[in-house]
Amino acid sequence: MRFKKGFLALSLGLLFINLGCTDNDSADNIGAESIYINGKIYTAKDKDSFQQAIAVAHDGTIIKVGSNEEIKKIADSKTQVFDLDNKVLMPGLIDSHIHALASGVEAVLATMDSDDITIDISKVEAKLRQSSLDGTGVAGDVLFLNGLSSEYWELADQLSNVFNNNEWKDRPIALVGSDHHTAWANQALLKKAGIDANFIQQLSPDDQQNIAHNEKFEPTGFVVDSGWDMVSDKIPSVSHDLLYKGSKEAIKYYNSLGITAWMDIAANASPNKGITNIKNTEETLGMIPMYKELSQKGELTARVSGLHVINSKSTPQVFNIIESINSKYKNIDNFNLIGVKVFADGVLEFPAQSAALLGRYSNSNKQGTLLFDPNTFKLVVDEADKRNMLVHIHAVGDRAVQESLNAIEYARSKRQSNVPHSITHLQLVDPKDYKRFKQNNVIASMQLAWAYEDSFNKELVKPYIDAASYKGMYPAHSLLVNGATIAGASDAPVSTANPFVAMATAITRKGIEGDILNPAEAIDRDTVFKAYTINSAKALYLDKRIGTLEPGKKADMILVDRDIFKVSPEQLAETKVVWTIFNGKKVYQQ
C-alpha cells in the first residue's frame, strides 16, 4: 500500500510534475513516496547518462535523478528508501514489435518444443495425439500444432502421406510454422476451408502462389501468408478462459524479463489465425477486448501501444473503420490504439520465398511478392499520417523496404508531421536506402536476435540470394552510421522475447553454433541499450512519458543482477532482472 500525505504537499508535488519541473531547488521541496540510492543508474539520456539515486512521487512519476545527497533531501519520514547496493538501475525495456498476448496464449496451447532441433514427423504425431487428449491443440473440430520449423516444409510429401491417411484422414489438421507466415494443412482441413482446384484457379496469380498446388491446381497442403489466412479463417477461436489465462501469464513473463512497454503489432489478431489479410470489419477485434479486460482488472502492468493489422490492399477508407473501433476503446489505462500494421511482403526462407526482392531468387528466378500496390499504399500512409496514426510496415526483402520508404516519403512531402512511422524486420536493405531512414524520419524496428549465422540461414537463405545481399542481412551498423534510429524488437513468439539475448547478438552477430554473420554490421553497447529504451519509446509514441529516467517521466525501471556495461556479451545475454518497477510500484521480484 502506498502512503497518503497531506493534501497541500501532494498538490505541490503534482504541480511541479505537471509542469515538467527540472529545477533542482524546486524539486528538492517535493516529498517522495520512494527513493533509490547507492546505485549505478543508467538514464538513457545522451547527457548525464549515469547517476547515483532517484526519487519517485506517489503517482509513479520521477521527481529527480541525482546524487545520494540530493535525493535524500527529498525524502521525509514516510518515504520508502531502497538501497541498490551499487547495482544497475535502468529504464524499463521496451519492445517495438511483439505479438504480446497472443504469444502467452500460444504458450498454453500445443506447440513444438523450440529447443528440439531434430526434424521428426513421428514427434509431430505424438504431440498431436497428446494435445488432442488434453485439449491444448483442439479448436472445434480442428487439431492444430504451433511452432514448426520451416525445415518441415521440405518434407511436404511425407507430411501428406502421414496426415492424409489412417487415423488422421478425416480430422482437419493444421501444422503452423514458427514464423506465423507458413503452415501445412491436410486435405480434411483444406476441404473445410473450401480450397480445391476450382478455388485456386479463380485466385489472382499472387494468391495462387501462396497455396502450393500441382499442375492440375490441386492443393498439396503448404500455404503461405494469404493462403494461410484463407485456411485459418475456418479454424474456430480458442476459449475465453484460455485467452485470459495465457494473456495473464504473458504479462508476468514479460515483466520478469524487464519489459514494461511494448507495441502489440497485431492487437486485432487472434491466436491460431493468419494475420496478413485480416478483414476490415468492426468484428475484427482480436485481443483488443482482452487488453481492456486486463486493464480494468488492474492486471496490465505494462504500457501498450496497439496496432490494427489491415489488409495490404486496403484503401484510405479503411481508417473510417479503424477510428470507429478506436472510439470504443478510448481512455483505457495503459492501453492505446495508435495506428496500423501492414505487410509489404512475406518471408525470405525457402520454400516460401515470399519476401519481395529487387533481384531474384536463384532457384525460381522470381522476385517474391510485393503485397501492396505502391501507388495506393502511398495514399494509405498519407491518410494515416493526416489522421495522426502511425504506420508500421513488415518488410523483409529490399524491394519491400524500398517501396515502404517511398510511401512514407510521399506522406512526409505533404506535411511535417511527427508521427513515428516505422519499418520492421529489414533483413535485406538496398545500401542506397540506408540514408533514407533519417531523411524521412523512419524508425528501424529490428529483431537483432536473428542477426547471426547458423545452419538455418546457410540452408534456407544463402543458396537462393546473391552473396552481397546475404552478407548485408540485418544491416544495423550501416543504418546507424547513416543516421537511422534503431528500435529494439523481438517478434515473439517467433523468436525469444528476452531483450538481453538480442542485445548480446547485436553486439557479437554470433549464433549458438559459433558462426558470425558479417561482424561489420555489429553495433555498440550504448546503441543497443538505447534501442530498447528511448528509441523504442519513440516507436510507441510514448517518448514524452517513458524511455529515459528523468523528472516528469514515469518510473518504469528495472534492476539487474550484473554490471551490463562491463560484462562480456556472453554474460550480458544471461542477465537476470532482480526487480521490475512499473509506475513506481514493484511488479516483479526475482
Secondary structure as the mmCIF struct_conf table of DSSP 4:
data_model
#
loop_
_struct_conf.conf_type_id
_struct_conf.id
_struct_conf.beg_label_comp_id
_struct_conf.beg_label_asym_id
_struct_conf.beg_label_seq_id
_struct_conf.end_label_comp_id
_struct_conf.end_label_asym_id
_struct_conf.end_label_seq_id
HELX_RH_AL_P HELX_RH_AL_P1 PHE A 7 ASN A 18
TURN_TY1_P TURN_TY1_P1 LEU A 19 GLY A 20
HELX_RH_AL_P HELX_RH_AL_P2 ASN A 24 ALA A 27
TURN_TY1_P TURN_TY1_P2 ASP A 28 ASN A 29
BEND BEND1 ILE A 30 ILE A 30
BEND BEND2 GLU A 33 GLU A 33
STRN STRN1 SER A 34 ILE A 37
BEND BEND3 ASN A 38 ASN A 38
STRN STRN2 LYS A 40 TYR A 42
BEND BEND4 ASP A 46 ASP A 48
STRN STRN3 PHE A 50 GLN A 51
BEND BEND5 GLN A 52 GLN A 52
STRN STRN4 ALA A 53 VAL A 56
TURN_TY1_P TURN_TY1_P3 HIS A 58 ASP A 59
BEND BEND6 GLY A 60 GLY A 60
STRN STRN5 THR A 61 THR A 61
STRN STRN6 ILE A 62 GLY A 66
HELX_RH_AL_P HELX_RH_AL_P3 ASN A 68 LYS A 72
TURN_TY1_P TURN_TY1_P4 LYS A 73 ILE A 74
TURN_TY1_P TURN_TY1_P5 SER A 77 LYS A 78
STRN STRN7 GLN A 80 ASP A 83
TURN_TY1_P TURN_TY1_P6 ASP A 85 ASN A 86
STRN STRN8 VAL A 88 PRO A 91
HELX_LH_PP_P HELX_LH_PP_P1 GLY A 92 GLY A 92
STRN STRN9 LEU A 93 ILE A 98
HELX_RH_AL_P HELX_RH_AL_P4 ALA A 100 ALA A 107
TURN_TY1_P TURN_TY1_P7 VAL A 108 VAL A 108
BEND BEND7 LEU A 109 LEU A 109
STRN STRN10 THR A 111 THR A 111
TURN_TY1_P TURN_TY1_P8 SER A 114 ASP A 115
HELX_RH_AL_P HELX_RH_AL_P5 ILE A 121 ASP A 134
BEND BEND8 GLY A 135 GLY A 135
TURN_TY1_P TURN_TY1_P9 THR A 136 GLY A 137
STRN STRN11 VAL A 138 ALA A 139
TURN_TY1_P TURN_TY1_P10 GLY A 140 ASP A 141
STRN STRN12 VAL A 142 LEU A 148
HELX_RH_3T_P HELX_RH_3T_P1 SER A 150 LEU A 155
HELX_RH_AL_P HELX_RH_AL_P6 ALA A 156 PHE A 163
TURN_TY1_P TURN_TY1_P11 ASN A 164 ASN A 164
BEND BEND9 ASN A 165 ASN A 165
HELX_RH_3T_P HELX_RH_3T_P2 ASN A 166 TRP A 168
TURN_TY1_P TURN_TY1_P12 LYS A 169 ASP A 170
BEND BEND10 ARG A 171 ARG A 171
STRN STRN13 ILE A 173 GLY A 177
TURN_TY1_P TURN_TY1_P13 SER A 178 ASP A 179
BEND BEND11 HIS A 180 HIS A 181
STRN STRN14 THR A 182 ALA A 185
HELX_RH_AL_P HELX_RH_AL_P7 GLN A 187 LYS A 192
TURN_TY1_P TURN_TY1_P14 ALA A 193 GLY A 194
BEND BEND12 ASP A 196 ASP A 196
HELX_RH_AL_P HELX_RH_AL_P8 ALA A 197 GLN A 201
TURN_TY1_P TURN_TY1_P15 GLN A 202 GLN A 202
BEND BEND13 LEU A 203 LEU A 203
HELX_RH_AL_P HELX_RH_AL_P9 PRO A 205 GLN A 208
TURN_TY1_P TURN_TY1_P16 GLN A 209 ASN A 210
STRN STRN15 ILE A 211 HIS A 213
TURN_TY1_P TURN_TY1_P17 GLU A 215 LYS A 216
STRN STRN16 PRO A 219 VAL A 224
TURN_TY1_P TURN_TY1_P18 ASP A 225 ASP A 225
HELX_RH_AL_P HELX_RH_AL_P10 SER A 226 SER A 232
TURN_TY1_P TURN_TY1_P19 ASP A 233 LYS A 234
BEND BEND14 ILE A 235 ILE A 235
HELX_LH_PP_P HELX_LH_PP_P2 PRO A 236 SER A 239
HELX_RH_AL_P HELX_RH_AL_P11 HIS A 240 SER A 256
TURN_TY1_P TURN_TY1_P20 LEU A 257 GLY A 258
STRN STRN17 ILE A 259 ASP A 264
TURN_TY1_P TURN_TY1_P21 ILE A 265 ASN A 268
TURN_TY1_P TURN_TY1_P22 PRO A 271 ASN A 272
BEND BEND15 LYS A 273 LYS A 273
BEND BEND16 THR A 276 ASN A 277
BEND BEND17 THR A 281 THR A 281
TURN_TY1_P TURN_TY1_P23 GLU A 282 GLU A 283
TURN_TY1_P TURN_TY1_P24 GLY A 286 MET A 287
HELX_RH_AL_P HELX_RH_AL_P12 ILE A 288 GLN A 296
TURN_TY1_P TURN_TY1_P25 LYS A 297 GLY A 298
BEND BEND18 ALA A 302 ALA A 302
STRN STRN18 ARG A 303 VAL A 309
TURN_TY1_P TURN_TY1_P26 SER A 312 LYS A 313
TURN_TY1_P TURN_TY1_P27 PRO A 316 GLN A 317
HELX_RH_AL_P HELX_RH_AL_P13 VAL A 318 SER A 327
TURN_TY1_P TURN_TY1_P28 LYS A 328 TYR A 329
BEND BEND19 ASN A 331 ASN A 331
STRN STRN19 ILE A 332 ILE A 332
TURN_TY1_P TURN_TY1_P29 ASP A 333 ASN A 334
STRN STRN20 PHE A 335 PHE A 343
BEND BEND20 ALA A 344 ALA A 344
BEND BEND21 GLU A 349 GLU A 349
TURN_TY1_P TURN_TY1_P30 PHE A 350 ALA A 352
BEND BEND22 ALA A 355 ALA A 355
BEND BEND23 LEU A 358 GLY A 359
TURN_TY1_P TURN_TY1_P31 SER A 362 SER A 364
BEND BEND24 PHE A 372 PHE A 372
HELX_RH_AL_P HELX_RH_AL_P14 PRO A 374 LYS A 386
TURN_TY1_P TURN_TY1_P32 ARG A 387 ASN A 388
STRN STRN21 LEU A 390 ALA A 395
BEND BEND25 GLY A 397 GLY A 397
HELX_RH_AL_P HELX_RH_AL_P15 ASP A 398 LYS A 414
STRN STRN22 SER A 422 HIS A 425
BEND BEND26 GLN A 427 LEU A 428
HELX_RH_3T_P HELX_RH_3T_P3 PRO A 431 ASP A 433
TURN_TY1_P TURN_TY1_P33 TYR A 434 LYS A 435
HELX_RH_AL_P HELX_RH_AL_P16 ARG A 436 GLN A 439
TURN_TY1_P TURN_TY1_P34 ASN A 440 ASN A 441
STRN STRN23 ILE A 443 MET A 446
HELX_RH_3T_P HELX_RH_3T_P4 LEU A 448 TRP A 450
BEND BEND27 TYR A 452 TYR A 452
HELX_RH_AL_P HELX_RH_AL_P17 SER A 455 LEU A 460
TURN_TY1_P TURN_TY1_P35 VAL A 461 VAL A 461
HELX_RH_3T_P HELX_RH_3T_P5 LYS A 462 TYR A 464
BEND BEND28 ILE A 465 ILE A 465
HELX_RH_AL_P HELX_RH_AL_P18 ALA A 467 LYS A 471
TURN_TY1_P TURN_TY1_P36 GLY A 472 GLY A 472
BEND BEND29 MET A 473 TYR A 474
HELX_RH_AL_P HELX_RH_AL_P19 ALA A 476 VAL A 481
TURN_TY1_P TURN_TY1_P37 ASN A 482 GLY A 483
HELX_LH_PP_P HELX_LH_PP_P3 ALA A 484 ALA A 484
STRN STRN24 THR A 485 GLY A 488
TURN_TY1_P TURN_TY1_P38 ALA A 492 PRO A 493
BEND BEND30 VAL A 494 SER A 495
HELX_RH_AL_P HELX_RH_AL_P20 PRO A 499 THR A 508
STRN STRN25 LYS A 510 LYS A 510
TURN_TY1_P TURN_TY1_P39 ILE A 512 GLU A 513
BEND BEND31 GLY A 514 GLY A 514
STRN STRN26 ILE A 516 ILE A 516
BEND BEND32 LEU A 517 LEU A 517
HELX_RH_3T_P HELX_RH_3T_P6 PRO A 519 GLU A 521
HELX_RH_AL_P HELX_RH_AL_P21 ARG A 525 ALA A 531
TURN_TY1_P TURN_TY1_P40 TYR A 532 THR A 533
HELX_RH_AL_P HELX_RH_AL_P22 ILE A 534 ALA A 539
TURN_TY1_P TURN_TY1_P41 LEU A 540 TYR A 541
TURN_TY1_P TURN_TY1_P42 ASP A 543 ARG A 545
BEND BEND33 ILE A 546 THR A 548
TURN_TY1_P TURN_TY1_P43 PRO A 551 GLY A 552
BEND BEND34 LYS A 553 LYS A 553
STRN STRN27 LYS A 554 LYS A 554
STRN STRN28 MET A 557 VAL A 560
BEND BEND35 ASP A 561 ARG A 562
TURN_TY1_P TURN_TY1_P44 ILE A 564 LYS A 566
BEND BEND36 VAL A 567 VAL A 567
HELX_RH_AL_P HELX_RH_AL_P23 PRO A 569 ALA A 573
TURN_TY1_P TURN_TY1_P45 GLU A 574 GLU A 574
STRN STRN29 VAL A 577 PHE A 582
TURN_TY1_P TURN_TY1_P46 ASN A 583 GLY A 584
STRN STRN30 LYS A 585 GLN A 589
#
